[in-house]
Amino acid sequence: MKKVKKAVFPVAGMGTRFLPATKASPKEMLPLVDKPLIQYVVEEAIESGIQEIIMITGRGKNAIEDHFDRSMELENLLEKRNQTEELASVRKISDMCDFWYIRQKEPMGLGHAILKARDMIGDEPFAVLLGDDIIHTNGTPALAQLLEVYNRTGASVVAIEEVAKERVSSYGIVDPVHCEGSLCMVKGLVEKPEPESAPSNLAVIGRYVLTPRIFEMLDKVNPDQKGEIQLTAGLNALCAVEPLHGCKFTGKRYDAGDKLGFVIATVEYALRRGDIGTEFQKYLAELKF
């Protein structure tokens, strides 16, 4: 069984929910305290053992490439000023792993974005991480938890978590055969079902470990009404021919693609910080609004 070494990051979306902030700047570069959203997810991938990251980008996403590249002017300035801590932090970003970039010329769905990575993935299993799902853990990273399942079973795995029944229409929901502990066997998925028709309240979250057969499935699925190729449709086809597991990960997930979720993440990540957490907590306790 081949080891998962590569991860795909679909980052070509327009980020319309954060307009006007995202008019000229990628949503993935919005700062969560002092790091852009995408860096948290990249660091999770690296900590999970990923060695190569493939970004599926689009128009206006150059800031992402620049962020993970060397900035010699900035490094030279920091070195001259003897700002060794800051210098180390910016060098670490570009040295984390190898980054590759593939252009998706128009947004045609998550499944289409993943298909763009086919030639670089080849016949290897790979991970997919969505940059606006931020998952905080005190131990094993969320992706590493999925990789543990893959290494044990050799089958594709999606991250899942329980959501309130009234919120199932905002997610892809799994139809489980059975669940045992943190692991479910999945027989199908339903994209954004109405609460009364949802097969469960187990929502798919933005972490996946997939076998290369998913490319074959995505090639066959029909585009939806918007003309997009959806990953959910590909996963439905996949679980008809080989096992698909859902993993209830341990950790707290923040939907940073939503305004309220982003603000909550900002507050809680700031409170966890050793440098500003205590003072920020004091400020919140004294806040009168």
C-alpha positions as CSV (number, residue, x, y, z in Angstrom):
1,M,0.0,0.0,0.0
2,K,1.4,3.3,-1.1
3,K,2.0,6.1,1.5
4,V,0.1,9.3,1.1
5,K,2.7,12.0,0.3
6,K,0.7,14.5,-1.7
7,A,-2.1,16.9,-0.8
8,V,-4.4,18.9,-3.1
9,F,-5.6,22.3,-1.9
10,P,-8.5,23.7,-4.1
11,V,-8.1,27.5,-3.7
12,A,-9.6,28.8,-6.9
13,G,-12.9,30.0,-5.3
14,M,-14.0,33.6,-5.5
15,G,-14.7,34.1,-1.8
16,T,-17.8,36.1,-2.4
17,R,-19.1,35.7,1.1
18,F,-16.3,38.0,2.3
19,L,-16.7,40.8,-0.3
20,P,-15.5,43.5,-0.4
21,A,-12.4,42.2,1.6
22,T,-11.8,39.5,-1.1
23,K,-12.2,41.8,-4.1
24,A,-8.5,42.0,-4.6
25,S,-7.2,39.6,-2.0
26,P,-7.8,35.8,-1.8
27,K,-10.1,34.6,0.9
28,E,-7.4,32.1,1.9
29,M,-5.1,35.0,2.8
30,L,-7.4,36.5,5.4
31,P,-5.4,36.7,8.6
32,L,-6.4,34.6,11.6
33,V,-4.5,36.6,14.3
34,D,-1.1,36.8,12.5
35,K,-1.2,34.0,9.9
36,P,-3.3,33.6,6.8
37,L,-6.0,30.9,7.0
38,I,-4.3,28.8,4.4
39,Q,-1.1,28.6,6.4
40,Y,-2.9,26.9,9.3
41,V,-4.1,24.2,6.9
42,V,-0.8,23.8,5.2
43,E,0.9,23.3,8.6
44,E,-1.6,20.7,9.5
45,A,-0.8,18.8,6.3
46,I,3.0,19.0,7.0
47,E,2.5,17.8,10.5
48,S,0.5,14.9,9.2
49,G,3.5,13.8,6.9
50,I,2.6,15.4,3.6
51,Q,5.6,16.2,1.5
52,E,4.2,17.9,-1.6
53,I,1.3,20.3,-1.8
54,I,-0.6,21.0,-5.1
55,M,-2.5,24.2,-5.1
56,I,-5.4,24.5,-7.6
57,T,-5.5,28.2,-8.1
58,G,-7.3,30.7,-10.2
59,R,-7.2,34.3,-11.3
60,G,-6.3,36.8,-8.5
61,K,-4.6,34.1,-6.3
62,N,-1.0,35.2,-6.8
63,A,-0.8,36.3,-3.2
64,I,-1.0,32.6,-2.1
65,E,2.0,31.7,-4.3
66,D,4.0,34.7,-3.1
67,H,3.3,33.8,0.5
68,F,4.8,30.3,0.2
69,D,7.7,31.6,-1.9
70,R,11.0,33.2,-0.8
71,S,11.0,36.9,-0.3
72,M,14.7,37.9,-0.5
73,E,14.0,41.6,0.0
74,L,12.1,41.0,3.2
75,E,14.7,38.5,4.5
76,N,17.6,40.8,3.8
77,L,15.8,43.6,5.6
78,L,15.1,41.5,8.6
79,E,18.6,40.2,8.7
80,K,20.0,43.8,8.5
81,R,17.8,44.8,11.4
82,N,18.8,41.7,13.4
83,Q,15.2,40.6,13.7
84,T,16.2,36.9,14.0
85,E,12.8,35.6,15.2
86,E,10.9,37.2,12.4
87,L,13.5,36.1,9.9
88,A,13.2,32.5,11.0
89,S,9.4,32.6,10.8
90,V,9.3,33.8,7.2
91,R,12.0,31.4,6.0
92,K,10.1,28.5,7.6
93,I,7.1,29.2,5.5
94,S,8.8,28.6,2.2
95,D,10.9,25.7,3.5
96,M,8.0,23.6,4.8
97,C,7.7,21.4,1.7
98,D,7.5,21.5,-2.1
99,F,4.6,23.6,-3.5
100,W,3.1,23.1,-7.0
101,Y,0.5,25.3,-8.6
102,I,-2.1,24.4,-11.3
103,R,-4.4,27.0,-12.8
104,Q,-8.2,26.3,-12.9
105,K,-9.3,28.7,-15.5
106,E,-12.9,28.9,-14.3
107,P,-14.7,27.6,-11.2
108,M,-16.3,24.4,-12.3
109,G,-16.8,22.6,-8.9
110,L,-14.6,20.9,-6.3
111,G,-14.6,17.7,-8.3
112,H,-13.2,19.5,-11.4
113,A,-10.5,21.2,-9.2
114,I,-9.4,17.8,-8.0
115,L,-9.3,16.4,-11.6
116,K,-6.9,19.2,-12.5
117,A,-4.3,17.5,-10.2
118,R,-4.6,14.1,-11.9
119,D,-1.4,14.2,-13.8
120,M,0.7,15.2,-10.8
121,I,-1.0,12.6,-8.5
122,G,-0.8,9.7,-10.9
123,D,-1.7,6.3,-9.3
124,E,-1.0,7.4,-5.7
125,P,-3.4,7.9,-2.9
126,F,-3.6,11.6,-1.9
127,A,-5.2,14.0,0.6
128,V,-7.5,16.9,-0.1
129,L,-7.8,19.8,2.3
130,L,-10.1,22.8,2.1
131,G,-8.5,26.0,3.2
132,D,-11.5,27.5,5.0
133,D,-12.0,24.6,7.4
134,I,-9.7,25.3,10.3
135,I,-9.4,22.4,12.8
136,H,-7.7,22.9,16.2
137,T,-6.5,19.8,18.0
138,N,-4.4,19.3,21.2
139,G,-2.9,16.2,19.8
140,T,-2.9,14.3,16.5
141,P,-3.8,16.7,13.6
142,A,-7.1,16.0,11.9
143,L,-5.6,14.9,8.6
144,A,-3.3,12.5,10.5
145,Q,-6.3,10.9,12.1
146,L,-7.7,10.2,8.7
147,L,-4.4,8.9,7.5
148,E,-4.3,6.4,10.4
149,V,-7.6,5.0,9.1
150,Y,-6.3,4.9,5.5
151,N,-3.1,3.1,6.6
152,R,-5.2,0.5,8.5
153,T,-7.8,-0.1,5.8
154,G,-6.4,1.0,2.5
155,A,-9.7,2.7,1.7
156,S,-10.7,6.3,1.1
157,V,-11.7,8.3,4.2
158,V,-13.7,11.5,4.6
159,A,-13.8,13.6,7.8
160,I,-17.2,13.8,9.4
161,E,-18.8,15.5,12.4
162,E,-22.2,15.7,13.9
163,V,-24.2,18.9,13.1
164,A,-27.5,20.1,14.4
165,K,-30.5,18.7,12.3
166,E,-31.5,22.2,11.2
167,R,-28.1,22.7,9.7
168,V,-27.8,19.6,7.5
169,S,-29.0,21.5,4.5
170,S,-25.6,23.4,4.5
171,Y,-23.5,20.3,4.1
172,G,-22.8,17.1,2.3
173,I,-24.3,14.4,4.5
174,V,-23.2,10.8,4.7
175,D,-25.6,7.8,4.5
176,P,-23.8,5.4,6.9
177,V,-24.2,1.6,6.7
178,H,-23.1,1.4,10.4
179,C,-20.8,3.3,12.8
180,E,-18.5,1.9,15.4
181,G,-16.7,4.3,17.6
182,S,-15.2,7.1,15.5
183,L,-15.5,5.1,12.2
184,C,-18.4,4.8,9.9
185,M,-18.8,2.7,6.7
186,V,-20.4,5.0,4.1
187,K,-22.8,3.8,1.4
188,G,-23.6,7.1,-0.1
189,L,-23.7,10.9,0.3
190,V,-26.4,13.5,-0.2
191,E,-25.5,17.1,-1.0
192,K,-27.4,19.6,1.2
193,P,-30.5,17.6,1.9
194,E,-33.6,19.0,3.6
195,P,-33.6,18.1,7.3
196,E,-36.6,15.8,7.0
197,S,-35.0,13.7,4.2
198,A,-31.4,13.7,5.5
199,P,-30.0,10.1,6.0
200,S,-28.0,11.3,9.1
201,N,-26.7,14.4,10.8
202,L,-23.1,13.4,9.9
203,A,-21.6,16.2,7.8
204,V,-18.6,15.9,5.5
205,I,-15.8,18.3,6.6
206,G,-13.0,19.6,4.4
207,R,-10.5,16.8,4.9
208,Y,-10.3,13.7,2.6
209,V,-7.9,10.9,1.9
210,L,-8.7,9.4,-1.5
211,T,-7.5,6.5,-3.6
212,P,-6.6,7.4,-7.3
213,R,-9.7,5.7,-8.5
214,I,-11.6,8.8,-7.6
215,F,-10.3,10.3,-10.9
216,E,-12.0,7.6,-12.9
217,M,-15.3,8.3,-11.0
218,L,-15.1,12.0,-11.5
219,D,-14.5,11.5,-15.2
220,K,-17.9,9.7,-15.4
221,V,-20.1,11.9,-13.3
222,N,-22.4,14.4,-15.0
223,P,-22.1,18.1,-14.2
224,D,-24.8,19.5,-12.0
225,Q,-27.3,22.2,-13.0
226,K,-24.6,24.9,-12.6
227,G,-22.3,23.0,-14.9
228,E,-20.0,22.0,-12.1
229,I,-18.5,18.6,-11.3
230,Q,-19.1,17.9,-7.6
231,L,-16.9,15.8,-5.5
232,T,-20.0,14.4,-3.7
233,A,-21.1,12.8,-7.0
234,G,-17.6,11.3,-7.5
235,L,-17.6,9.9,-3.9
236,N,-21.0,8.4,-4.5
237,A,-19.7,6.6,-7.5
238,L,-16.6,5.6,-5.6
239,C,-18.3,4.0,-2.7
240,A,-20.3,1.8,-5.1
241,V,-17.1,0.1,-6.2
242,E,-14.8,0.2,-3.2
243,P,-15.1,1.0,0.5
244,L,-15.5,4.5,1.8
245,H,-15.1,5.4,5.5
246,G,-16.2,8.4,7.5
247,C,-13.9,9.4,10.4
248,K,-15.3,11.4,13.3
249,F,-12.1,13.4,14.0
250,T,-11.1,14.6,17.5
251,G,-10.7,18.4,17.5
252,K,-12.7,21.6,17.1
253,R,-13.5,22.7,13.6
254,Y,-14.1,26.4,12.6
255,D,-16.0,27.3,9.4
256,A,-13.7,30.2,8.6
257,G,-15.5,30.5,5.2
258,D,-18.4,32.0,7.1
259,K,-18.2,35.5,8.6
260,L,-19.4,34.4,12.1
261,G,-17.2,31.3,12.0
262,F,-14.2,33.4,11.0
263,V,-14.8,35.9,13.9
264,I,-15.2,33.0,16.4
265,A,-12.0,31.4,15.2
266,T,-10.2,34.7,15.5
267,V,-11.3,35.2,19.1
268,E,-10.6,31.6,20.2
269,Y,-7.2,31.4,18.5
270,A,-6.2,34.8,20.1
271,L,-7.2,33.5,23.5
272,R,-5.0,30.4,23.1
273,R,-1.9,32.6,22.4
274,G,0.7,32.8,25.0
275,D,1.7,36.3,24.0
276,I,-1.7,38.0,23.9
277,G,-4.2,35.5,25.3
278,T,-4.2,36.7,28.9
279,E,-4.5,40.4,28.0
280,F,-7.2,39.7,25.4
281,Q,-9.2,37.7,27.9
282,K,-9.0,40.5,30.3
283,Y,-10.2,42.9,27.6
284,L,-13.2,40.7,26.8
285,A,-14.2,40.4,30.4
286,E,-14.2,44.2,30.9
287,L,-15.8,44.9,27.5
288,K,-19.0,46.9,27.7
289,F,-20.8,47.3,24.4
